[in-house]
Amino acid sequence: MCRRPRAGLRAVRGRVSGAFGLGLTAPQTVSIGLGAALIAVVSYRVLLLVIAVVVGLAAALLASRPQTRHRAAQPAAATGAPGATADATAGPGDVTPA
């Protein structure tokens, strides 16, 4: 039996949708405004140089760090997580709950 949602749930859904939309679009709007203000004050060449330096530093930082992907891909049973057992037929990273 399918019941229609109550009016109160629709109102909550509308408020949640509005808040979610605002949370997604407000940062982009603010960044566009800040970018426009920076362009008015600082030359675009200087801003491009700053962007290139920041991206280069971030890439160097990421390249210098050891990879942590492999640690996250281990099965929970191998790491001693409670309630998980490793299945012999499971692939790497697959865990079957106990």
N, CA, C and O atoms as CSV, one atom per row, in Angstrom:
chain,resi,resn,atom,element,x,y,z
A,1,MET,N,N,0.843,-1.165,0.000
A,1,MET,CA,C,0.000,0.000,0.000
A,1,MET,C,C,0.897,1.240,0.000
A,1,MET,O,O,1.797,1.370,0.830
A,2,CYS,N,N,0.648,2.106,-0.901
A,2,CYS,CA,C,1.452,3.321,-1.047
A,2,CYS,C,C,0.657,4.503,-0.504
A,2,CYS,O,O,-0.443,4.800,-0.970
A,3,ARG,N,N,1.230,5.161,0.478
A,3,ARG,CA,C,0.553,6.328,1.042
A,3,ARG,C,C,1.214,7.592,0.525
A,3,ARG,O,O,2.407,7.614,0.222
A,4,ARG,N,N,0.426,8.624,0.432
A,4,ARG,CA,C,0.974,9.911,0.022
A,4,ARG,C,C,1.738,10.519,1.191
A,4,ARG,O,O,1.308,10.405,2.339
A,5,PRO,N,N,2.867,11.163,0.909
A,5,PRO,CA,C,3.598,11.787,2.008
A,5,PRO,C,C,2.803,12.919,2.627
A,5,PRO,O,O,2.034,13.605,1.953
A,6,ARG,N,N,2.996,13.095,3.881
A,6,ARG,CA,C,2.294,14.171,4.575
A,6,ARG,C,C,2.820,15.526,4.130
A,6,ARG,O,O,3.937,15.637,3.625
A,7,ALA,N,N,2.017,16.535,4.320
A,7,ALA,CA,C,2.396,17.895,3.910
A,7,ALA,C,C,3.629,18.375,4.658
A,7,ALA,O,O,4.434,19.123,4.103
A,8,GLY,N,N,3.787,17.960,5.903
A,8,GLY,CA,C,4.954,18.367,6.684
A,8,GLY,C,C,6.248,17.849,6.093
A,8,GLY,O,O,7.264,18.543,6.112
A,9,LEU,N,N,6.219,16.629,5.567
A,9,LEU,CA,C,7.421,16.076,4.944
A,9,LEU,C,C,7.784,16.838,3.681
A,9,LEU,O,O,8.963,17.044,3.395
A,10,ARG,N,N,6.785,17.253,2.929
A,10,ARG,CA,C,7.050,18.038,1.723
A,10,ARG,C,C,7.703,19.362,2.077
A,10,ARG,O,O,8.615,19.812,1.384
A,11,ALA,N,N,7.243,19.984,3.148
A,11,ALA,CA,C,7.813,21.267,3.564
A,11,ALA,C,C,9.266,21.097,4.000
A,11,ALA,O,O,10.123,21.915,3.668
A,12,VAL,N,N,9.530,20.034,4.742
A,12,VAL,CA,C,10.905,19.773,5.174
A,12,VAL,C,C,11.779,19.486,3.958
A,12,VAL,O,O,12.905,19.978,3.868
A,13,ARG,N,N,11.264,18.693,3.025
A,13,ARG,CA,C,12.028,18.374,1.821
A,13,ARG,C,C,12.345,19.648,1.048
A,13,ARG,O,O,13.443,19.784,0.508
A,14,GLY,N,N,11.410,20.571,0.987
A,14,GLY,CA,C,11.637,21.833,0.294
A,14,GLY,C,C,12.699,22.669,0.973
A,14,GLY,O,O,13.540,23.271,0.305
A,15,ARG,N,N,12.670,22.714,2.303
A,15,ARG,CA,C,13.683,23.479,3.033
A,15,ARG,C,C,15.050,22.848,2.887
A,15,ARG,O,O,16.044,23.554,2.717
A,16,VAL,N,N,15.115,21.534,2.950
A,16,VAL,CA,C,16.394,20.848,2.791
A,16,VAL,C,C,16.940,21.071,1.390
A,16,VAL,O,O,18.133,21.318,1.217
A,17,SER,N,N,16.073,20.985,0.394
A,17,SER,CA,C,16.502,21.217,-0.983
A,17,SER,C,C,17.015,22.638,-1.165
A,17,SER,O,O,18.028,22.852,-1.832
A,18,GLY,N,N,16.330,23.605,-0.581
A,18,GLY,CA,C,16.777,24.993,-0.672
A,18,GLY,C,C,18.109,25.214,0.012
A,18,GLY,O,O,18.983,25.890,-0.530
A,19,ALA,N,N,18.272,24.650,1.202
A,19,ALA,CA,C,19.540,24.799,1.921
A,19,ALA,C,C,20.675,24.114,1.172
A,19,ALA,O,O,21.790,24.633,1.120
A,20,PHE,N,N,20.393,22.951,0.593
A,20,PHE,CA,C,21.407,22.231,-0.164
A,20,PHE,C,C,21.820,23.027,-1.401
A,20,PHE,O,O,23.006,23.132,-1.712
A,21,GLY,N,N,20.849,23.578,-2.091
A,21,GLY,CA,C,21.143,24.395,-3.269
A,21,GLY,C,C,21.958,25.629,-2.918
A,21,GLY,O,O,22.889,25.989,-3.638
A,22,LEU,N,N,21.612,26.273,-1.822
A,22,LEU,CA,C,22.367,27.444,-1.371
A,22,LEU,C,C,23.786,27.048,-1.001
A,22,LEU,O,O,24.736,27.760,-1.324
A,23,GLY,N,N,23.932,25.919,-0.328
A,23,GLY,CA,C,25.265,25.459,0.051
A,23,GLY,C,C,26.138,25.124,-1.141
A,23,GLY,O,O,27.361,25.242,-1.073
A,24,LEU,N,N,25.514,24.706,-2.236
A,24,LEU,CA,C,26.288,24.392,-3.441
A,24,LEU,C,C,26.622,25.636,-4.252
A,24,LEU,O,O,27.714,25.722,-4.812
A,25,THR,N,N,25.721,26.590,-4.327
A,25,THR,CA,C,25.929,27.727,-5.221
A,25,THR,C,C,26.580,28.932,-4.550
A,25,THR,O,O,27.236,29.718,-5.234
A,26,ALA,N,N,26.426,29.106,-3.254
A,26,ALA,CA,C,26.980,30.278,-2.579
A,26,ALA,C,C,28.506,30.339,-2.665
A,26,ALA,O,O,29.036,31.408,-2.964
A,27,PRO,N,N,29.242,29.247,-2.418
A,27,PRO,CA,C,30.707,29.344,-2.526
A,27,PRO,C,C,31.175,29.726,-3.932
A,27,PRO,O,O,32.137,30.479,-4.081
A,28,GLN,N,N,30.510,29.217,-4.946
A,28,GLN,CA,C,30.887,29.565,-6.310
A,28,GLN,C,C,30.632,31.054,-6.572
A,28,GLN,O,O,31.456,31.720,-7.200
A,29,THR,N,N,29.516,31.570,-6.103
A,29,THR,CA,C,29.196,32.979,-6.285
A,29,THR,C,C,30.211,33.856,-5.572
A,29,THR,O,O,30.649,34.869,-6.118
A,30,VAL,N,N,30.587,33.477,-4.365
A,30,VAL,CA,C,31.578,34.244,-3.604
A,30,VAL,C,C,32.928,34.207,-4.318
A,30,VAL,O,O,33.604,35.232,-4.408
A,31,SER,N,N,33.329,33.041,-4.825
A,31,SER,CA,C,34.627,32.945,-5.491
A,31,SER,C,C,34.649,33.760,-6.779
A,31,SER,O,O,35.677,34.349,-7.115
A,32,ILE,N,N,33.547,33.805,-7.498
A,32,ILE,CA,C,33.478,34.644,-8.710
A,32,ILE,C,C,33.622,36.116,-8.340
A,32,ILE,O,O,34.318,36.867,-9.023
A,33,GLY,N,N,32.966,36.525,-7.263
A,33,GLY,CA,C,33.085,37.913,-6.808
A,33,GLY,C,C,34.495,38.257,-6.366
A,33,GLY,O,O,35.007,39.326,-6.699
A,34,LEU,N,N,35.132,37.354,-5.615
A,34,LEU,CA,C,36.509,37.605,-5.180
A,34,LEU,C,C,37.467,37.628,-6.366
A,34,LEU,O,O,38.395,38.437,-6.403
A,35,GLY,N,N,37.243,36.743,-7.335
A,35,GLY,CA,C,38.082,36.745,-8.530
A,35,GLY,C,C,37.945,38.037,-9.314
A,35,GLY,O,O,38.935,38.581,-9.803
A,36,ALA,N,N,36.720,38.529,-9.435
A,36,ALA,CA,C,36.500,39.800,-10.134
A,36,ALA,C,C,37.170,40.955,-9.394
A,36,ALA,O,O,37.745,41.846,-10.019
A,37,ALA,N,N,37.096,40.939,-8.062
A,37,ALA,CA,C,37.745,41.994,-7.274
A,37,ALA,C,C,39.265,41.916,-7.411
A,37,ALA,O,O,39.930,42.948,-7.508
A,38,LEU,N,N,39.818,40.708,-7.420
A,38,LEU,CA,C,41.270,40.558,-7.571
A,38,LEU,C,C,41.741,41.024,-8.943
A,38,LEU,O,O,42.778,41.677,-9.058
A,39,ILE,N,N,40.985,40.693,-9.972
A,39,ILE,CA,C,41.350,41.113,-11.327
A,39,ILE,C,C,41.354,42.634,-11.442
A,39,ILE,O,O,42.154,43.201,-12.185
A,40,ALA,N,N,40.462,43.291,-10.709
A,40,ALA,CA,C,40.401,44.751,-10.753
A,40,ALA,C,C,41.606,45.383,-10.077
A,40,ALA,O,O,41.988,46.503,-10.415
A,41,VAL,N,N,42.216,44.674,-9.116
A,41,VAL,CA,C,43.319,45.236,-8.342
A,41,VAL,C,C,44.676,44.729,-8.831
A,41,VAL,O,O,45.635,45.498,-8.905
A,42,VAL,N,N,44.759,43.431,-9.166
A,42,VAL,CA,C,46.029,42.797,-9.511
A,42,VAL,C,C,45.974,42.370,-10.979
A,42,VAL,O,O,44.924,41.976,-11.486
A,43,SER,N,N,47.112,42.456,-11.643
A,43,SER,CA,C,47.195,42.040,-13.044
A,43,SER,C,C,46.900,40.544,-13.175
A,43,SER,O,O,47.249,39.758,-12.294
A,44,TYR,N,N,46.260,40.160,-14.271
A,44,TYR,CA,C,45.928,38.749,-14.474
A,44,TYR,C,C,47.187,37.908,-14.620
A,44,TYR,O,O,47.177,36.721,-14.294
A,45,ARG,N,N,48.280,38.510,-15.109
A,45,ARG,CA,C,49.545,37.766,-15.246
A,45,ARG,C,C,50.092,37.362,-13.881
A,45,ARG,O,O,50.602,36.256,-13.705
A,46,VAL,N,N,49.979,38.267,-12.928
A,46,VAL,CA,C,50.424,37.957,-11.562
A,46,VAL,C,C,49.548,36.856,-10.973
A,46,VAL,O,O,50.062,35.942,-10.327
A,47,LEU,N,N,48.241,36.926,-11.183
A,47,LEU,CA,C,47.339,35.898,-10.667
A,47,LEU,C,C,47.634,34.539,-11.297
A,47,LEU,O,O,47.615,33.522,-10.604
A,48,LEU,N,N,47.907,34.508,-12.606
A,48,LEU,CA,C,48.262,33.247,-13.258
A,48,LEU,C,C,49.563,32.689,-12.704
A,48,LEU,O,O,49.694,31.476,-12.540
A,49,LEU,N,N,50.523,33.553,-12.416
A,49,LEU,CA,C,51.783,33.100,-11.825
A,49,LEU,C,C,51.545,32.515,-10.434
A,49,LEU,O,O,52.103,31.471,-10.095
A,50,VAL,N,N,50.723,33.180,-9.635
A,50,VAL,CA,C,50.402,32.668,-8.295
A,50,VAL,C,C,49.697,31.315,-8.394
A,50,VAL,O,O,50.005,30.398,-7.631
A,51,ILE,N,N,48.757,31.186,-9.327
A,51,ILE,CA,C,48.061,29.912,-9.509
A,51,ILE,C,C,49.040,28.823,-9.901
A,51,ILE,O,O,48.974,27.712,-9.375
A,52,ALA,N,N,49.959,29.132,-10.830
A,52,ALA,CA,C,50.948,28.136,-11.266
A,52,ALA,C,C,51.843,27.707,-10.118
A,52,ALA,O,O,52.155,26.523,-9.992
A,53,VAL,N,N,52.263,28.641,-9.279
A,53,VAL,CA,C,53.124,28.308,-8.140
A,53,VAL,C,C,52.375,27.437,-7.138
A,53,VAL,O,O,52.924,26.452,-6.643
A,54,VAL,N,N,51.139,27.786,-6.837
A,54,VAL,CA,C,50.353,27.004,-5.872
A,54,VAL,C,C,50.106,25.593,-6.387
A,54,VAL,O,O,50.247,24.627,-5.638
A,55,VAL,N,N,49.739,25.464,-7.658
A,55,VAL,CA,C,49.509,24.139,-8.227
A,55,VAL,C,C,50.808,23.334,-8.252
A,55,VAL,O,O,50.800,22.139,-7.959
A,56,GLY,N,N,51.917,23.976,-8.598
A,56,GLY,CA,C,53.213,23.291,-8.594
A,56,GLY,C,C,53.605,22.814,-7.200
A,56,GLY,O,O,54.092,21.695,-7.038
A,57,LEU,N,N,53.392,23.659,-6.195
A,57,LEU,CA,C,53.702,23.254,-4.815
A,57,LEU,C,C,52.814,22.099,-4.361
A,57,LEU,O,O,53.281,21.174,-3.697
A,58,ALA,N,N,51.540,22.156,-4.718
A,58,ALA,CA,C,50.636,21.065,-4.348
A,58,ALA,C,C,51.052,19.763,-5.029
A,58,ALA,O,O,51.024,18.701,-4.407
A,59,ALA,N,N,51.436,19.839,-6.298
A,59,ALA,CA,C,51.885,18.640,-7.013
A,59,ALA,C,C,53.162,18.088,-6.400
A,59,ALA,O,O,53.306,16.874,-6.256
A,60,ALA,N,N,54.089,18.966,-6.037
A,60,ALA,CA,C,55.334,18.510,-5.406
A,60,ALA,C,C,55.058,17.859,-4.055
A,60,ALA,O,O,55.672,16.848,-3.714
A,61,LEU,N,N,54.144,18.433,-3.293
A,61,LEU,CA,C,53.791,17.855,-1.999
A,61,LEU,C,C,53.179,16.468,-2.175
A,61,LEU,O,O,53.536,15.530,-1.461
A,62,LEU,N,N,52.263,16.342,-3.124
A,62,LEU,CA,C,51.622,15.040,-3.355
A,62,LEU,C,C,52.615,14.020,-3.896
A,62,LEU,O,O,52.537,12.839,-3.556
A,63,ALA,N,N,53.541,14.460,-4.731
A,63,ALA,CA,C,54.525,13.536,-5.293
A,63,ALA,C,C,55.529,13.071,-4.243
A,63,ALA,O,O,56.075,11.974,-4.354
A,64,SER,N,N,55.777,13.892,-3.225
A,64,SER,CA,C,56.762,13.534,-2.207
A,64,SER,C,C,56.197,12.635,-1.109
A,64,SER,O,O,56.961,12.029,-0.359
A,65,ARG,N,N,54.883,12.542,-1.005
A,65,ARG,CA,C,54.255,11.729,0.046
A,65,ARG,C,C,54.184,10.279,-0.391
A,65,ARG,O,O,53.963,9.997,-1.569
A,66,PRO,N,N,54.367,9.356,0.542
A,66,PRO,CA,C,54.176,7.943,0.179
A,66,PRO,C,C,52.707,7.683,-0.108
A,66,PRO,O,O,51.823,8.324,0.461
A,67,GLN,N,N,52.467,6.752,-0.983
A,67,GLN,CA,C,51.082,6.459,-1.339
A,67,GLN,C,C,50.373,5.799,-0.178
A,67,GLN,O,O,50.916,4.906,0.472
A,68,THR,N,N,49.158,6.244,0.076
A,68,THR,CA,C,48.354,5.663,1.153
A,68,THR,C,C,47.205,4.851,0.599
A,68,THR,O,O,46.413,4.300,1.363
A,69,ARG,N,N,47.099,4.766,-0.730
A,69,ARG,CA,C,46.018,4.000,-1.336
A,69,ARG,C,C,46.064,2.542,-0.934
A,69,ARG,O,O,45.024,1.940,-0.666
A,70,HIS,N,N,47.245,1.971,-0.886
A,70,HIS,CA,C,47.369,0.540,-0.616
A,70,HIS,C,C,46.897,0.190,0.789
A,70,HIS,O,O,46.322,-0.875,1.013
A,71,ARG,N,N,47.142,1.082,1.722
A,71,ARG,CA,C,46.701,0.825,3.085
A,71,ARG,C,C,45.183,0.809,3.161
A,71,ARG,O,O,44.619,0.000,3.897
A,72,ALA,N,N,44.509,1.676,2.424
A,72,ALA,CA,C,43.051,1.744,2.456
A,72,ALA,C,C,42.414,0.568,1.730
A,72,ALA,O,O,41.257,0.238,1.990
A,73,ALA,N,N,43.151,-0.071,0.824
A,73,ALA,CA,C,42.580,-1.164,0.030
A,73,ALA,C,C,42.689,-2.516,0.730
A,73,ALA,O,O,42.171,-3.506,0.214
A,74,GLN,N,N,43.343,-2.590,1.881
A,74,GLN,CA,C,43.478,-3.857,2.581
A,74,GLN,C,C,42.128,-4.301,3.129
A,74,GLN,O,O,41.326,-3.471,3.557
A,75,PRO,N,N,41.876,-5.603,3.119
A,75,PRO,CA,C,40.628,-6.096,3.709
A,75,PRO,C,C,40.569,-5.790,5.194
A,75,PRO,O,O,41.598,-5.722,5.867
A,76,ALA,N,N,39.374,-5.610,5.693
A,76,ALA,CA,C,39.183,-5.289,7.104
A,76,ALA,C,C,39.678,-6.408,7.996
A,76,ALA,O,O,40.171,-6.147,9.093
A,77,ALA,N,N,39.557,-7.668,7.542
A,77,ALA,CA,C,40.016,-8.786,8.355
A,77,ALA,C,C,41.531,-8.757,8.514
A,77,ALA,O,O,42.056,-9.136,9.561
A,78,ALA,N,N,42.227,-8.310,7.484
A,78,ALA,CA,C,43.682,-8.241,7.564
A,78,ALA,C,C,44.136,-7.131,8.493
A,78,ALA,O,O,45.218,-7.216,9.074
A,79,THR,N,N,43.334,-6.101,8.641
A,79,THR,CA,C,43.690,-5.003,9.527
A,79,THR,C,C,43.182,-5.220,10.935
A,79,THR,O,O,43.443,-4.410,11.824
A,80,GLY,N,N,42.457,-6.309,11.147
A,80,GLY,CA,C,41.975,-6.611,12.490
A,80,GLY,C,C,40.677,-5.912,12.842
A,80,GLY,O,O,40.370,-5.746,14.023
A,81,ALA,N,N,39.906,-5.497,11.844
A,81,ALA,CA,C,38.638,-4.828,12.119
A,81,ALA,C,C,37.662,-5.825,12.733
A,81,ALA,O,O,37.560,-6.953,12.252
A,82,PRO,N,N,36.948,-5.439,13.776
A,82,PRO,CA,C,36.020,-6.371,14.402
A,82,PRO,C,C,34.838,-6.684,13.495
A,82,PRO,O,O,34.322,-5.803,12.807
A,83,GLY,N,N,34.418,-7.934,13.500
A,83,GLY,CA,C,33.227,-8.333,12.781
A,83,GLY,C,C,33.436,-8.629,11.318
A,83,GLY,O,O,32.455,-8.788,10.592
A,84,ALA,N,N,34.670,-8.710,10.846
A,84,ALA,CA,C,34.908,-8.985,9.437
A,84,ALA,C,C,35.826,-10.192,9.308
A,84,ALA,O,O,36.766,-10.361,10.085
A,85,THR,N,N,35.539,-11.021,8.322
A,85,THR,CA,C,36.391,-12.170,8.029
A,85,THR,C,C,36.771,-12.128,6.568
A,85,THR,O,O,35.975,-11.714,5.725
A,86,ALA,N,N,37.968,-12.548,6.266
A,86,ALA,CA,C,38.421,-12.566,4.883
A,86,ALA,C,C,37.929,-13.841,4.212
A,86,ALA,O,O,38.025,-14.921,4.796
A,87,ASP,N,N,37.412,-13.733,3.015
A,87,ASP,CA,C,36.945,-14.862,2.246
A,87,ASP,C,C,38.063,-15.269,1.293
A,87,ASP,O,O,38.656,-14.412,0.639
A,88,ALA,N,N,38.361,-16.573,1.205
A,88,ALA,CA,C,39.442,-17.049,0.362
A,88,ALA,C,C,39.156,-16.783,-1.117
A,88,ALA,O,O,40.091,-16.628,-1.901
A,89,THR,N,N,37.897,-16.728,-1.505
A,89,THR,CA,C,37.557,-16.518,-2.906
A,89,THR,C,C,37.376,-15.041,-3.246
A,89,THR,O,O,37.192,-14.695,-4.413
A,90,ALA,N,N,37.426,-14.184,-2.258
A,90,ALA,CA,C,37.222,-12.753,-2.483
A,90,ALA,C,C,38.458,-12.148,-3.100
A,90,ALA,O,O,39.570,-12.628,-2.883
A,91,GLY,N,N,38.268,-11.113,-3.857
A,91,GLY,CA,C,39.373,-10.403,-4.473
A,91,GLY,C,C,40.022,-9.476,-3.463
A,91,GLY,O,O,39.567,-9.368,-2.325
A,92,PRO,N,N,41.097,-8.801,-3.887
A,92,PRO,CA,C,41.759,-7.879,-2.973
A,92,PRO,C,C,40.823,-6.740,-2.581
A,92,PRO,O,O,40.194,-6.114,-3.434
A,93,GLY,N,N,40.745,-6.490,-1.319
A,93,GLY,CA,C,39.886,-5.424,-0.809
A,93,GLY,C,C,38.462,-5.846,-0.539
A,93,GLY,O,O,37.707,-5.074,0.053
A,94,ASP,N,N,38.054,-7.053,-0.952
A,94,ASP,CA,C,36.705,-7.536,-0.690
A,94,ASP,C,C,36.634,-8.127,0.706
A,94,ASP,O,O,37.514,-8.889,1.106
A,95,VAL,N,N,35.610,-7.786,1.436
A,95,VAL,CA,C,35.433,-8.260,2.804
A,95,VAL,C,C,34.006,-8.760,2.944
A,95,VAL,O,O,33.062,-8.110,2.495
A,96,THR,N,N,33.860,-9.898,3.556
A,96,THR,CA,C,32.525,-10.405,3.833
A,96,THR,C,C,32.250,-10.238,5.324
A,96,THR,O,O,33.089,-10.614,6.143
A,97,PRO,N,N,31.107,-9.690,5.694
A,97,PRO,CA,C,30.823,-9.505,7.124
A,97,PRO,C,C,30.643,-10.853,7.807
A,97,PRO,O,O,30.192,-11.825,7.201
A,98,ALA,N,N,31.005,-10.885,9.076
A,98,ALA,CA,C,30.892,-12.116,9.855
A,98,ALA,C,C,29.478,-12.372,10.251
A,98,ALA,O,O,29.193,-13.369,10.915
